[in-house]
């Protein structure tokens, strides 16, 4: 095993550890998603890249490369879907959060002031005014 590959594996393991600690210690779903998507994705990709460096372009290395690409494409989409579903479901932010530019939806599944395809297409509720 090369020393560079081992360094990436150790670095990735540390990121995974910090991401798991964030999942346990952070106060609400939105903060936990931050820890999960940033730390755990970077950590897992670092471990896989370390294995790729250690094994070379063998079958294992190609599988690691494909898995890195898959994680980079799917982790942000999954985090966005979870956070949007949590917000639409009425889960509030942690009370000590300093800024909340988006009003809570009023009982419906649509965001206030947006209709159809416009919901989520841009930042439409930043002014804080409810129509």
Buried (B, 14 or more C-beta within 10 A) or exposed (E): EEEEBEEBBEBBBEBBEBBBEBBEEBEBBBBBBBBBBBBBBBBBBBBBBBBBBBBEEEEEBEBBBEBBEEBEEEBEEEBEEBBEEBBBEEEEBEEEEEEEEBBBBEEEEBBBBBEEEEBEEEEBBEEEEEE
